[in-house]
């Protein structure tokens, strides 16, 4: 079981790349940033709740929830909502691959939060790998503008998104630890069902208040939005199970392999050009991934 979290994290990163590609296309269908983000929660919640129902029907007793479960669920869910909004908005600022790279500042923040909030510190080798990955992200963010190119709207969105995603990772790790069951998959399912249900209600109420017509557009585009929710649920279940097994900082650091997948998607599906500088940054990220696996 020691390496299961590695397999789950890499698989989750691949599925997340697919889901982000789907969300980019939703923007092309006329959905707003909020609408494209809401679509991932709308169909994921019923699937997660159904899975929890199946596990219960098959005889798994409903495990007790610790007092910290609800606060961690809310913190993680809110962090993911705002992180997703920042991530989707980034597509209007830079290419698909580089937009995704900006959010990877989350790894350093997740490592700090992991030690402060969950008392799960990162080793020296782990920190070295995380910082190496951060250098790769900085190099990627320099495309076309040197260091001056770092200070723009895209950088601000990416850094904010990274902070929110770091918060969500710590929240999800904490939520899985607050479920009183020895089975990681069950703990992950309980946490995911609670999180997606909260996110669906919260985002739905937001759209009712700010843009009620967007709800109709999401509903009418169900053929395009439903696959987003389905892939989101599958990917999230793998992320949550990995969080249930391993320190959130290591999971998110290894999850940087998603950037390599996103570059491949940029070239193969969106016909975007990736520079040599970006490839060098990706190489550093690949070394960082190896370091994270060794440190964990």
C-alpha positions in Angstrom: 0.0 0.0 0.0 3.0 2.3 0.4 3.1 3.3 -3.2 -0.6 3.3 -3.9 -0.8 7.1 -3.3 1.8 7.6 -6.0 -0.3 5.7 -8.6 -3.5 7.5 -7.5 -1.9 11.0 -7.7 -0.4 10.5 -11.2 -3.7 9.1 -12.4 -5.6 12.0 -10.8 -3.3 14.5 -12.5 -4.1 12.9 -15.8 -7.8 13.0 -15.2 -7.6 16.6 -14.0 -5.8 17.6 -17.3 -8.8 16.1 -19.2 -11.2 17.9 -17.0 -9.4 21.3 -17.5 -9.5 20.7 -21.3 -13.2 20.1 -21.1 -13.7 23.3 -19.0 -11.7 25.3 -21.5 -14.1 24.2 -24.2 -17.1 25.1 -22.0 -15.8 28.7 -22.1 -16.1 28.4 -25.8 -19.7 27.4 -25.5 -20.5 30.8 -23.9 -20.4 29.9 -20.2 -18.9 32.3 -17.8 -16.0 31.5 -15.5 -18.4 30.8 -12.7 -20.6 28.7 -14.9 -17.8 26.6 -16.2 -16.6 26.0 -12.7 -20.1 25.2 -11.4 -20.5 22.5 -14.0 -17.8 20.4 -12.4 -19.6 20.3 -9.1 -23.2 20.0 -10.3 -22.8 16.4 -11.7 -20.0 15.3 -9.4 -22.0 15.6 -6.2 -24.8 13.1 -7.1 -22.2 10.6 -8.3 -20.2 10.9 -5.0 -23.3 10.6 -2.9 -24.4 7.5 -4.9 -21.0 5.9 -4.3 -21.3 6.5 -0.6 -24.8 5.0 -0.7 -23.4 1.9 -2.5 -20.6 1.4 0.0 -23.2 1.7 2.9 -25.6 -0.7 1.2 -22.7 -3.2 0.8 -22.4 -3.3 4.5 -19.8 -0.6 5.5 -21.0 1.0 8.7 -21.2 4.7 8.6 -18.1 5.9 10.5 -18.3 8.6 13.1 -17.1 12.1 12.1 -14.7 14.1 14.3 -15.5 17.7 15.4 -13.0 19.0 12.9 -14.7 17.3 9.9 -17.1 20.1 9.0 -14.6 23.0 9.3 -12.1 21.1 7.1 -14.8 20.3 4.6 -15.8 23.9 4.3 -12.2 25.2 4.2 -11.3 22.7 1.5 -14.5 23.3 -0.5 -14.3 27.1 -0.5 -10.6 27.0 -1.3 -11.2 24.7 -4.3 -14.1 26.9 -5.5 -12.0 30.1 -5.6 -8.9 28.2 -6.8 -11.0 26.8 -9.7 -12.4 30.3 -10.6 -8.8 31.6 -10.7 -7.7 28.7 -12.8 -10.5 29.0 -15.4 -10.0 32.8 -15.5 -6.3 32.2 -16.3 -7.2 30.7 -19.7 -8.0 34.2 -20.9 -4.6 35.5 -19.8 -2.0 32.9 -21.1 -1.8 29.6 -22.9 -3.4 26.4 -21.5 -0.1 25.0 -20.3 1.4 28.1 -18.7 -2.0 29.1 -17.2 -2.0 25.8 -15.4 1.7 26.3 -14.3 0.9 29.5 -12.5 -1.3 27.7 -10.0 1.6 25.4 -9.0 2.8 28.0 -6.4 0.4 26.0 -4.2 3.1 23.4 -3.4 5.2 25.6 -1.2 2.1 27.0 0.5 0.7 23.5 1.0 4.0 22.4 2.6 3.9 25.4 5.0 0.2 24.8 5.9 0.8 21.1 6.3 3.2 21.7 9.1 1.3 24.6 10.8 -2.2 23.2 10.6 -1.9 19.4 10.5 1.5 19.0 12.2 2.8 17.0 9.3 6.1 18.6 8.4 8.0 18.1 5.2 11.6 16.6 5.2 14.7 18.4 3.9 14.7 16.4 0.7 11.0 17.1 0.3 11.5 20.9 0.6 14.4 20.7 -1.9 12.2 19.0 -4.4 9.3 21.4 -3.8 11.5 24.4 -4.2 13.0 22.9 -7.4 9.5 22.6 -8.8 8.8 26.2 -7.9 11.9 27.3 -9.9 10.4 25.4 -12.8 7.1 27.2 -12.4 8.9 30.6 -12.3 10.8 29.8 -15.5 7.5 28.9 -17.2 6.0 32.2 -16.0 8.8 34.2 -17.6 7.6 33.5 -21.2 8.0 36.5 -23.4 8.7 39.0 -20.6 11.6 38.0 -18.4 11.2 38.7 -14.7 9.0 41.7 -15.6 6.5 39.3 -17.0 5.9 37.9 -13.6 4.0 40.9 -12.4 0.8 40.9 -14.3 -2.8 39.9 -14.0 -2.0 36.3 -14.9 0.6 36.0 -12.2 -1.8 37.5 -9.6 -4.5 35.0 -10.6 -2.0 32.1 -10.5 -0.6 33.0 -7.1 -4.1 33.5 -5.7 -5.3 30.2 -7.2 -2.2 28.5 -5.7 -3.0 29.8 -2.3 -6.6 28.6 -2.5 -5.7 25.2 -3.9 -3.1 24.8 -1.0 -5.9 25.6 1.4 -8.2 23.0 -0.2 -5.5 20.3 -0.1 -5.0 20.8 3.6 -8.8 20.9 4.2 -9.3 17.7 2.3 -6.4 15.9 4.1 -7.8 17.0 7.4 -11.4 16.0 6.5 -10.3 12.4 5.5 -8.4 12.1 8.8 -11.5 13.2 10.7 -13.5 10.2 9.4 -13.4 7.3 11.9 -12.6 4.5 9.6 -9.4 2.6 8.9 -10.3 2.3 5.2 -8.8 5.1 3.1 -11.2 4.7 0.2 -14.2 5.0 2.5 -12.8 8.0 4.3 -12.1 9.6 0.9 -15.7 8.9 -0.3 -17.3 10.4 2.8 -15.2 13.5 2.5 -15.8 13.9 -1.2 -19.5 13.5 -0.9 -19.7 16.2 1.8 -17.4 18.5 -0.2 -19.2 18.2 -3.5 -22.6 18.6 -1.9 -21.5 21.8 -0.2 -19.9 23.2 -3.3 -22.9 22.5 -5.4 -25.2 24.3 -3.0 -22.8 27.2 -2.5 -22.1 27.8 -6.2 -25.8 27.4 -7.0 -26.8 30.0 -4.5 -24.1 32.3 -5.8 -25.3 32.0 -9.4 -28.9 32.5 -8.3 -27.8 35.8 -6.6 -25.4 37.1 -9.3 -26.3 35.5 -12.6 -29.4 33.4 -12.6 -29.4 33.1 -16.4 -26.1 31.2 -16.2 -27.9 28.3 -14.4 -30.1 27.9 -17.5 -27.1 27.9 -19.8 -25.4 25.2 -17.7 -28.5 23.1 -17.7 -29.1 23.5 -21.4 -25.5 22.5 -22.1 -25.8 19.3 -20.1 -24.3 17.2 -22.9 -21.1 19.2 -22.6 -21.2 19.8 -18.8 -22.0 16.3 -17.6 -18.7 14.8 -18.8 -16.9 17.6 -16.9 -18.7 16.5 -13.7 -18.1 12.9 -14.3 -14.4 13.3 -14.9 -14.2 15.7 -11.9 -15.7 13.1 -9.6 -13.3 10.3 -10.8 -10.3 12.6 -10.5 -11.4 14.0 -7.1 -11.9 10.5 -5.7 -8.4 9.6 -6.6 -7.0 12.8 -5.1 -9.0 12.3 -1.9 -7.9 8.7 -1.5 -4.3 9.9 -2.0 -4.8 12.6 0.7 -6.2 9.9 3.0 -3.0 7.9 2.6 -0.2 10.6 2.5 0.8 14.1 3.7 -1.1 16.6 1.5 2.2 18.5 0.7 3.7 15.5 -1.0 0.5 14.6 -2.8 0.2 18.1 -4.3 3.9 18.3 -5.1 3.8 15.0 -7.0 0.6 16.3 -8.6 2.8 18.8 -10.5 3.2 16.0 -13.1 -0.1 17.4 -14.3 1.9 20.3 -15.9 3.6 17.8 -18.2 0.3 16.4 -19.2 -1.1 19.9 -19.8 1.8 20.8 -22.1 1.1 17.7 -24.1 -2.5 18.7 -24.3 -1.6 22.2 -25.4 0.4 20.8 -28.3 -1.8 17.9 -29.4 -5.3 19.4 -28.9 -5.0 23.2 -28.9 -2.1 23.5 -31.3 -0.3 25.9 -28.9 3.4 26.5 -29.2 5.7 25.7 -26.3 9.1 27.4 -26.1 12.4 25.9 -25.2 12.4 28.0 -22.0 9.1 26.3 -21.0 10.5 22.9 -21.8 13.4 23.6 -19.5 11.0 24.6 -16.7 9.1 21.3 -17.3 12.4 19.4 -17.0 13.0 20.9 -13.6 9.5 20.0 -12.6 10.1 16.4 -13.7 13.2 16.3 -11.5 11.2 17.7 -8.6 8.6 15.0 -9.0 11.3 12.3 -8.7 12.6 14.1 -5.6 9.2 14.2 -4.0 8.7 10.4 -4.5 12.1 9.8 -3.0 11.4 12.1 0.0 8.0 10.5 0.8 
